[in-house]
Amino acid sequence: MADEPDKSEKTEDPSQKKLDDAHEKGDVVKSQEVTTWFMILGSALLFALMAPATAMQLTDSMGIILANADQFELANGGFGTFFSGIANTIMLVALVPLVVLAAAAIAANLVQHRPVWSFDPIKPKWSKVSPIAGAKRLFSTEALVNFAKGLLKLMIVGLVMFLVLWPERDRLEVMVTADVSMILWEFQELGLKIFGATLAIVTIIAVADYMYQRYRWWEKQKMTLKEVRDEYKQMEGDPHVKSRIRQLRQERAQKRMMASVPEATVVITNPTHYAVALKYDETTSAPICVAKGVDAVALRIRGVAEDADVPIVENPPLARALHASVDIDETIPAEHFKAVAQVIGYVMRLRNRAAWRA
């Protein structure tokens, strides 16, 4: 696809979110060789524990049938009953191996990755039926690697079987004329040798293939710098959007603050760089800061205060100290009580004098 990033651009390790998304889609590390190893192991265990007994059971059952073949009634549904009996015997014998091999297949997947339930791999996709996409998969590097692995496995397993059976060629000739029970034990011994040698070889192949598949999967999950930034934006929010939200919040907070200035008792200034509006009446135990600001905000506070006839007192040290030590809607610190009380007392005297003159 033209919009897919180049592999050379994927320089960043995948994030946990990217790995979790891949797992939810069923894209996990999976080596077919590991599954093959578990299936061979399960088959070897079944062969070691059940082969002779199962073979003897089937031999006895078939022997009874053949010895009494002339006594079976095949007419009037007898053939169906006869066939059902044979089928049930075979099914009972095959049930345990089926269960064991199914458990081996499940264990092979659980060893490689945690459980995953996803319908994404079986969803209809055009790339799965497209002749062009199919041709690309057929002649892809992965297809060539799988073809080479298949040939290598056939050669190795064939060589192992030859090396195991060739020294036993004389025993194989004798087994043709031996008793059935002896043949079963001889066959089991040879089979276990073949299983053991095959498992030893397949173990090496499975470990190597799993490491290769994990490496390929990890490289596929790697991310470009753009993908990392985009994911961060999705998880944390776009920095520009967050900045705009923060700006809007500050603007709303400033509007609420300015609306409180007309209710202030006094505004203490620097005179122009700092402004702190305080409110004090009989309902408050101490003066409360209702607005504060520097530079342009300080000028706006002064302008609103002048329009509302709120007294403005210039006291640069006190204005700077209050601005640094008190937040909006908080009472002033105790160390400033005396200085603020003097200012408020001065304002009260001015109001009383103006009222007396009026």
Secondary structure, 3 states (H helix, E strand, C coil): CCCCCCHHHCCECCCHHHHHHHHHCCCCCCCHHHHHHHHHHHHHHHHHHHHHHHHHHHHHHHHHHHHCHHHCCCCCCHHHHHHHHHHHHHHHHHHHHHHHHHHHHHHHHHHHCCCCCCCHHHCCCHHHHCHHHHHHHHCCHHHHHHHHHHHHHHHHHHHHHHHHHHHHHHHHHHHCCCCHHHHHHHHHHHHHHHHHHHHHHHHHHHHHHHHHHHHHHHHHHCECHHHHHHHHHHHHCCHHHHHHHHHHHHHHHHHHHHHHHHHCCEEEECCCCEEEEEECCCCCCCCEEEEEEECHHHHHHHHHHHHCCCCEEECHHHHHHHHHHCCCCCECCHHHHHHHHHHHHHHHHHHHHHHHHC
